[in-house]
C-alpha cells in the first residue's frame, strides 16, 4: 500500500511538472505571438535611397557606390539600410550593409505588396514606407536619409525612368515631414548626391523636418564602374571615407556627420561630358546647411526681392532691367569673376531639354552692394550676406580658372529667359512665402 501511494504521489508530481512546463511554454509562445522584444537603439541609422535607372544604371553608378560602402568596417552601433534600383525591370534590391558583402533582404519585409521586385523610386509614399520600416526595425538615436540620383535643383530628385515619376520638392518635403512625425523628432541629416540641389529653395522645404541638409550647387560627378573587370571609379562622393568616419566614431552628432560629408567631398573638373553640354565646367560647389538658420535668409531674400521688384517694374524699369541682366548678373557665356554674379548652370540638364540658371546667393547680394549696381544697389545686401554666413556651416569650391571661386555653397533660381520660367516653381514653399517668383517673372530677359 505504501509503495503504491508513493508511486501515485510521484505520478501526480510528474504530471504537475509537465503541466507547469507546458503552461510556461504556452506563455512564451503567447508573448512571442505579440511580437519580439524591441530592438536596442543604435547610435545611427542611415537610410540610403539609390535610384539608378536610366543612364546611371548603365554606368553602374549605384553598384559603384555600394562597392565603396562595402569597404567600411562594420560597427554594431551603426545601421545602414539601402534600397538600390538599376535600369532593368524587377531589379530593385533591399540591402543591409555589411563589410565585404551586404545582406539582401526581401522587399516584402517592408511591404507585403512589394512582390514584383520593382519599386517606383520616384514616389514619396514608397520612400516613406522604407524610411518607417528602417526606423521601426533599426531604431537609433540619430537618423540620416540619403538620396542618390539625378538632381534637378528646385524641381527635386530621383527620376524613375520606368515609372515616369520623380520626387518633386514639395513631395520630398512632405515625405520628410511624415517621417519626422513617425520618429517623433527631426531627421538629423538629409544628404543628397544629385545635381544643382544646394539651393535655398531646397533647404527651406526641409526646414520643418530636418536639422542639417547637405547638397551641391553645381552639376555632380557620379561614380562609374566596370564590375566584370573590377574597375571602380568614385565620383564627388567618397562613400568609403564618409561612412567610414561614422563607423570609426558612431557618437558623431548630426552636425559632425554632415561636416564629414563635406570634408570627404571630392571636387572634379574641368570636364567636357556628356556631349550635349556646350562648355567645360566643374563639379565643385558643395554645402553643409544648418537649417535652423534658413528662415532669416528667406526673410532677407523676401525683402531684397520686394525692393528689386519695385525697381524693375516702376519708373526706369528698362534701364534697371538692363543693369540687372548685363552688369549685376552678366551673360553666362562671358563671365568676369570681378564684375558678375557666380553662376552654375548654363548647361542643358541631364536629359538635354531644359536650361537651369542658378546663381550664388551671397555673390548676388555682394554684386548688388557695389557702386556698379547703380540704381539697383540694395539696402538688404548686407543682411542677405550675413544670413548666408549663418546658414552655411561649411562649403567647398574650386578657386582655379574655370571653377567657382565666388561660390558660397547656396544658390537661387534665376531663369536665363522669361520664357523658360517654370510655373511649377510657384508650388514650392519658398515661392509661396516670398516675392522672389514675382520678381523673376517681372524681368523681361533679352
C-alpha positions as CSV (number, residue, x, y, z in Angstrom):
1,X,0.0,0.0,0.0
2,X,2.8,2.4,0.9
3,X,4.6,1.7,-2.2
4,X,1.5,2.2,-4.3
5,X,0.9,5.5,-2.5
6,X,4.5,6.7,-3.2
7,X,4.1,5.7,-6.9
8,X,0.8,7.6,-7.1
9,X,2.2,10.7,-5.5
10,X,5.2,10.6,-7.8
11,X,3.0,10.3,-10.8
12,X,1.0,13.3,-9.7
13,X,4.2,15.3,-9.3
14,X,5.4,14.3,-12.8
15,X,2.0,15.4,-14.2
16,X,2.2,18.7,-12.4
17,X,5.8,19.3,-13.6
18,X,4.8,18.6,-17.2
19,X,1.7,20.7,-16.9
20,X,3.7,23.6,-15.5
21,X,6.3,23.3,-18.2
22,X,3.6,23.3,-20.8
23,X,1.9,26.4,-19.3
24,X,5.3,28.2,-19.2
25,X,5.9,27.3,-22.9
26,X,2.4,28.5,-23.8
27,X,3.1,31.7,-22.0
28,X,6.3,32.2,-24.0
29,X,4.6,31.4,-27.3
30,X,1.8,33.8,-26.4
31,X,4.4,36.5,-25.7
32,X,6.2,35.7,-28.9
33,X,3.0,36.0,-30.8
34,X,2.6,39.5,-29.6
35,X,5.9,40.5,-31.1
36,X,9.6,40.2,-30.4
37,X,11.3,42.5,-27.8
38,X,12.0,45.9,-29.0
39,X,15.5,46.1,-30.6
40,X,18.1,48.1,-28.8
41,X,18.6,51.5,-30.4
42,X,21.9,52.1,-32.1
43,X,23.7,55.4,-32.4
44,X,22.9,56.0,-36.1
45,X,20.6,54.5,-38.8
46,X,21.4,55.7,-42.3
47,X,18.7,55.1,-44.9
48,X,20.1,55.3,-48.4
49,X,17.8,55.6,-51.4
50,X,19.7,54.8,-54.6
51,X,17.6,55.4,-57.7
52,X,19.8,54.2,-60.5
53,X,17.6,53.8,-63.6
54,X,18.4,55.2,-67.0
55,X,22.0,56.2,-67.8
56,X,23.1,56.0,-64.1
57,X,22.3,52.2,-64.2
58,X,24.2,51.9,-67.5
59,X,27.2,53.5,-65.8
60,X,26.8,51.2,-62.8
61,X,26.8,54.3,-60.5
62,X,24.8,52.7,-57.7
63,X,26.8,49.5,-57.8
64,X,30.0,51.5,-57.6
65,X,28.6,53.5,-54.6
66,X,27.7,50.2,-52.9
67,X,31.2,48.8,-53.7
68,X,32.8,51.6,-51.7
69,X,30.3,51.4,-48.9
70,X,31.0,47.7,-48.5
71,X,34.6,48.6,-47.7
72,X,33.5,50.3,-44.5
73,X,34.2,48.3,-41.3
74,X,31.1,47.1,-39.6
75,X,30.0,48.7,-36.4
76,X,27.1,47.3,-34.5
77,X,26.1,50.8,-33.3
78,X,25.6,52.0,-36.9
79,X,22.9,50.6,-39.2
80,X,23.0,51.3,-43.0
81,X,19.9,50.1,-45.0
82,X,19.8,50.6,-48.7
83,X,17.2,50.4,-51.5
84,X,19.2,50.0,-54.7
85,X,17.4,50.2,-58.1
86,X,19.1,49.8,-61.5
87,X,17.9,50.2,-65.1
88,X,16.1,46.8,-65.6
89,X,12.6,45.8,-64.7
90,X,12.5,43.8,-61.4
91,X,16.0,44.6,-60.2
92,X,15.2,46.7,-57.1
93,X,17.1,45.3,-54.0
94,X,16.8,45.8,-50.3
95,X,20.2,45.6,-48.5
96,X,21.6,45.7,-45.0
97,X,25.2,46.9,-45.4
98,X,28.0,44.6,-44.4
99,X,31.7,44.9,-45.0
100,X,32.7,42.7,-47.9
101,X,29.1,41.9,-49.0
102,X,25.8,43.2,-47.9
103,X,22.9,41.1,-46.7
104,X,20.0,41.0,-49.1
105,X,16.6,41.2,-47.5
106,X,13.1,40.7,-49.0
107,X,11.3,43.8,-50.3
108,X,8.2,42.2,-48.8
109,X,9.7,42.7,-45.4
110,X,8.9,46.4,-45.9
111,X,5.5,45.9,-47.6
112,X,3.8,42.5,-48.3
113,X,2.6,44.0,-51.6
114,X,6.1,44.6,-52.9
115,X,6.2,41.3,-54.8
116,X,7.3,42.3,-58.3
117,X,10.9,43.2,-57.4
118,X,10.5,46.6,-58.9
119,X,9.8,49.8,-56.9
120,X,8.9,53.3,-58.1
121,X,11.8,55.2,-56.5
122,X,10.3,58.4,-57.7
123,X,7.3,58.0,-55.4
124,X,7.2,59.7,-52.0
125,X,4.9,57.1,-50.4
126,X,7.2,54.3,-51.4
127,X,10.2,56.1,-49.9
128,X,8.2,56.8,-46.7
129,X,7.4,53.1,-46.3
130,X,11.1,52.3,-46.5
131,X,12.0,55.0,-44.0
132,X,9.4,54.0,-41.5
133,X,10.4,50.3,-41.8
134,X,14.0,51.2,-41.3
135,X,13.3,53.3,-38.1
136,X,11.0,50.6,-36.7
137,X,13.4,47.7,-37.2
138,X,16.7,49.5,-36.8
139,X,15.9,52.2,-34.2
140,X,18.7,54.7,-33.4
141,X,19.4,57.9,-31.6
142,X,20.1,59.7,-34.9
143,X,18.9,59.3,-38.5
144,X,20.3,60.1,-41.9
145,X,18.3,60.0,-45.1
146,X,20.5,60.0,-48.2
147,X,19.1,60.4,-51.7
148,X,21.2,59.5,-54.7
149,X,20.2,60.1,-58.3
150,X,19.9,62.8,-60.9
151,X,19.0,66.1,-59.3
152,X,17.1,69.0,-60.9
153,X,17.6,71.8,-58.4
154,X,14.3,73.0,-57.0
155,X,12.5,70.5,-59.3
156,X,13.6,67.7,-57.0
157,X,15.4,64.4,-57.4
158,X,15.1,60.7,-58.1
159,X,13.8,60.4,-61.7
160,X,12.4,56.9,-62.0
161,X,12.6,56.2,-65.8
162,X,10.5,53.1,-65.8
163,X,7.7,54.7,-63.8
164,X,8.0,58.2,-65.5
165,X,8.0,59.7,-62.0
166,X,10.2,61.7,-59.7
167,X,10.3,63.2,-56.2
168,X,9.4,66.8,-56.7
169,X,10.5,69.2,-54.0
170,X,7.1,69.5,-52.2
171,X,6.9,65.7,-52.2
172,X,10.4,65.4,-50.6
173,X,9.3,68.0,-48.0
174,X,6.1,66.2,-47.2
175,X,7.8,62.8,-47.0
176,X,10.4,64.2,-44.6
177,X,7.6,65.8,-42.5
178,X,5.8,62.4,-42.3
179,X,8.9,60.6,-41.3
180,X,9.6,63.2,-38.7
181,X,6.2,62.6,-37.2
182,X,6.8,58.9,-37.2
183,X,10.1,59.1,-35.3
184,X,8.9,61.9,-33.1
185,X,11.7,64.4,-33.9
186,X,13.7,65.9,-36.7
187,X,15.8,63.9,-39.2
188,X,19.3,64.7,-38.2
189,X,20.8,64.9,-41.7
190,X,19.2,64.9,-45.1
191,X,22.0,64.3,-47.6
192,X,21.9,64.3,-51.4
193,X,24.0,63.1,-54.3
194,X,22.4,65.0,-57.2
195,X,22.9,68.0,-59.4
196,X,22.1,71.6,-58.5
197,X,20.2,70.9,-55.3
198,X,22.3,73.0,-53.0
199,X,19.7,75.8,-53.1
200,X,17.9,78.0,-50.7
201,X,14.6,76.7,-52.1
202,X,15.6,73.1,-51.3
203,X,16.8,74.0,-47.8
204,X,13.7,75.9,-46.9
205,X,11.4,73.0,-47.9
206,X,13.3,70.8,-45.4
207,X,13.3,73.4,-42.6
208,X,10.4,71.9,-40.7
209,X,11.7,68.3,-40.7
210,X,15.5,68.2,-40.7
211,X,18.3,69.7,-38.7
212,X,21.0,69.6,-41.4
213,X,21.0,69.5,-45.2
214,X,23.9,68.5,-47.4
215,X,23.9,69.2,-51.2
216,X,25.8,70.6,-54.2
217,X,25.1,73.7,-56.2
218,X,26.8,72.5,-59.4
219,X,26.4,69.6,-61.7
220,X,27.5,66.5,-59.9
221,X,30.1,64.0,-61.0
222,X,28.9,60.5,-60.4
223,X,30.8,57.3,-60.0
224,X,31.0,54.6,-62.7
225,X,32.2,51.0,-62.8
226,X,33.0,48.0,-64.9
227,X,32.3,45.3,-62.4
228,X,33.4,42.5,-64.8
229,X,36.9,43.9,-64.9
230,X,36.9,45.0,-61.3
231,X,37.1,48.7,-62.3
232,X,35.5,51.2,-59.8
233,X,35.8,54.9,-60.3
234,X,34.4,57.1,-57.4
235,X,32.6,60.4,-58.1
236,X,32.3,63.5,-55.9
237,X,31.1,61.4,-53.0
238,X,33.7,59.3,-51.3
239,X,31.3,56.8,-49.6
240,X,34.0,54.7,-48.0
241,X,35.7,57.7,-46.4
242,X,32.4,59.3,-45.3
243,X,30.6,56.4,-43.8
244,X,33.9,55.0,-42.7
245,X,34.3,58.1,-40.5
246,X,30.9,57.4,-39.0
247,X,31.9,53.8,-38.3
248,X,35.0,54.9,-36.5
249,X,33.1,57.4,-34.4
250,X,29.4,56.4,-34.1
251,X,28.9,59.0,-31.4
252,X,29.1,61.8,-34.0
253,X,26.5,64.5,-33.7
254,X,24.3,65.4,-36.7
255,X,26.5,68.4,-37.4
256,X,29.7,66.4,-37.2
257,X,28.4,63.8,-39.7
258,X,27.2,66.5,-42.1
259,X,30.6,68.1,-41.9
260,X,32.3,64.8,-42.5
261,X,30.3,64.6,-45.8
262,X,31.6,68.0,-46.8
263,X,35.2,67.2,-45.8
264,X,35.2,64.0,-47.8
265,X,33.6,65.5,-50.9
266,X,36.0,65.5,-53.9
267,X,35.7,68.3,-56.4
268,X,36.0,67.4,-60.1
269,X,36.9,69.4,-63.2
270,X,37.3,70.6,-65.7
271,X,35.3,68.2,-67.8
272,X,33.5,68.2,-71.1
273,X,30.9,65.5,-70.8
274,X,28.3,64.4,-71.8
275,X,28.4,65.7,-75.4
276,X,25.3,68.0,-75.2
277,X,26.8,70.2,-72.5
278,X,28.3,73.1,-74.5
279,X,31.3,74.1,-72.4
280,X,33.6,72.8,-69.7
281,X,32.6,73.0,-66.1
282,X,33.5,72.0,-62.6
283,X,31.6,69.8,-60.1
284,X,33.0,71.6,-57.2
285,X,30.5,73.5,-55.1
286,X,29.2,71.7,-52.0
287,X,27.4,73.0,-48.9
288,X,26.5,71.9,-45.4
289,X,23.4,73.8,-44.2
290,X,22.3,74.4,-40.6
291,X,18.5,74.5,-41.3
292,X,17.8,76.2,-38.0
293,X,19.2,79.4,-39.7
294,X,17.4,79.2,-43.0
295,X,14.4,81.4,-42.1
296,X,16.5,84.6,-41.6
297,X,17.9,84.1,-45.1
298,X,14.5,83.6,-46.6
299,X,13.2,86.7,-44.8
300,X,16.1,88.8,-46.1
301,X,15.6,87.5,-49.6
302,X,12.0,88.4,-49.4
303,X,12.9,92.0,-48.5
304,X,15.6,92.0,-51.3
305,X,13.2,90.7,-53.9
306,X,10.5,93.2,-52.9
307,X,12.9,96.0,-53.4
308,X,14.1,94.7,-56.7
309,X,10.6,94.1,-57.9
310,X,9.7,97.7,-57.4
311,X,12.7,98.9,-59.4
312,X,12.3,96.5,-62.4
313,X,8.6,97.4,-62.7
314,X,8.5,101.1,-61.8
315,X,10.0,104.2,-63.3
316,X,13.2,103.4,-65.2
317,X,12.3,99.8,-65.4
318,X,14.0,99.3,-68.8
319,X,17.3,100.8,-67.5
320,X,17.2,98.8,-64.3
321,X,16.4,95.5,-66.0
322,X,19.3,96.1,-68.4
323,X,21.5,96.9,-65.5
324,X,20.5,93.7,-63.7
325,X,21.0,91.5,-66.7
326,X,24.2,92.9,-68.1
327,X,26.1,94.2,-65.1
328,X,24.9,92.5,-61.9
329,X,24.3,89.0,-63.4
330,X,26.2,89.2,-66.6
331,X,25.9,86.9,-69.6
332,X,26.5,83.2,-68.8
333,X,28.9,82.8,-71.7
334,X,31.0,85.9,-70.9
335,X,31.6,85.8,-67.2
336,X,34.0,88.0,-65.4
337,X,34.7,87.0,-61.8
338,X,35.2,90.6,-60.7
339,X,32.0,92.0,-62.2
340,X,29.3,89.4,-62.5
341,X,27.5,87.0,-60.2
342,X,28.8,83.5,-59.8
343,X,26.5,81.1,-61.7
344,X,26.3,77.3,-62.1
345,X,24.0,76.0,-64.7
346,X,24.4,77.4,-68.2
347,X,24.4,73.9,-69.5
348,X,21.5,71.7,-70.5
349,X,20.1,69.4,-67.9
350,X,20.8,65.7,-67.8
351,X,18.2,64.9,-70.5
352,X,19.2,67.8,-72.6
353,X,15.8,69.5,-72.7
354,X,15.9,72.4,-70.3
355,X,18.3,75.1,-69.1
356,X,18.7,75.7,-65.4
357,X,20.1,79.1,-64.4
358,X,21.1,79.2,-60.7
359,X,23.2,82.0,-59.1
360,X,25.1,82.1,-55.9
361,X,23.0,83.9,-53.3
362,X,25.9,85.5,-51.4
363,X,27.7,86.7,-54.6
364,X,24.4,88.1,-56.0
365,X,23.9,90.2,-52.8
366,X,27.6,91.2,-52.9
367,X,27.2,92.5,-56.5
368,X,24.0,94.4,-55.5
369,X,26.0,96.1,-52.7
370,X,28.6,97.6,-55.1
371,X,28.5,101.0,-56.7
372,X,28.5,99.3,-60.1
373,X,24.9,98.1,-59.3
374,X,23.8,101.8,-59.8
375,X,20.1,102.3,-59.1
376,X,19.8,98.6,-58.1
377,X,22.2,99.0,-55.2
378,X,20.3,97.3,-52.4
379,X,19.9,98.2,-48.7
380,X,19.4,94.5,-47.9
381,X,22.6,93.1,-49.4
382,X,24.5,93.0,-46.1
383,X,21.5,91.3,-44.4
384,X,21.5,88.6,-47.1
385,X,25.2,88.0,-46.9
386,X,25.2,87.8,-43.1
387,X,22.3,85.3,-43.3
388,X,24.2,83.1,-45.8
389,X,27.2,83.1,-43.4
390,X,24.9,81.9,-40.6
391,X,23.2,79.2,-42.7
392,X,26.3,77.6,-44.2
393,X,28.4,75.5,-41.7
394,X,30.9,74.9,-44.4
395,X,31.1,75.0,-48.2
396,X,33.5,73.7,-50.8
397,X,34.5,75.2,-54.1
398,X,37.4,75.5,-56.6
399,X,39.3,78.8,-57.0
400,X,41.3,78.0,-60.1
401,X,40.2,79.3,-63.5
402,X,37.1,77.6,-64.7
403,X,35.9,76.7,-61.2
404,X,33.6,78.7,-59.0
405,X,35.8,80.9,-56.8
406,X,33.0,83.2,-55.7
407,X,30.6,80.5,-54.6
408,X,29.4,80.3,-51.0
409,X,27.5,77.0,-51.1
410,X,23.9,78.1,-51.6
411,X,22.3,79.1,-54.9
412,X,18.9,80.5,-56.0
413,X,16.8,80.2,-59.2
414,X,17.1,83.0,-61.8
415,X,15.8,81.8,-65.2
416,X,18.0,82.8,-68.1
417,X,15.0,83.8,-70.2
418,X,11.5,84.8,-69.0
419,X,10.1,82.2,-71.5
420,X,12.0,79.5,-69.6
421,X,10.3,80.3,-66.2
422,X,8.7,77.1,-64.9
423,X,5.3,77.7,-63.4
424,X,5.8,74.7,-61.1
425,X,8.2,77.0,-59.2
426,X,5.2,78.6,-57.7
427,X,4.3,75.3,-55.8
428,X,7.3,75.3,-53.6
429,X,7.3,76.8,-50.1
430,X,10.0,79.4,-50.9
431,X,7.8,80.9,-53.7
432,X,4.7,80.8,-51.6
433,X,6.2,82.8,-48.8
434,X,8.4,85.3,-50.7
435,X,8.2,87.8,-53.6
436,X,11.1,86.1,-55.4
437,X,8.9,84.4,-58.0
438,X,7.1,87.7,-58.7
439,X,10.4,89.4,-59.1
440,X,12.0,86.9,-61.6
441,X,8.8,86.8,-63.7
442,X,8.8,90.6,-63.9
443,X,12.2,90.8,-65.6
444,X,12.0,90.9,-69.4
445,X,15.0,88.9,-70.4
446,X,16.6,89.6,-73.8
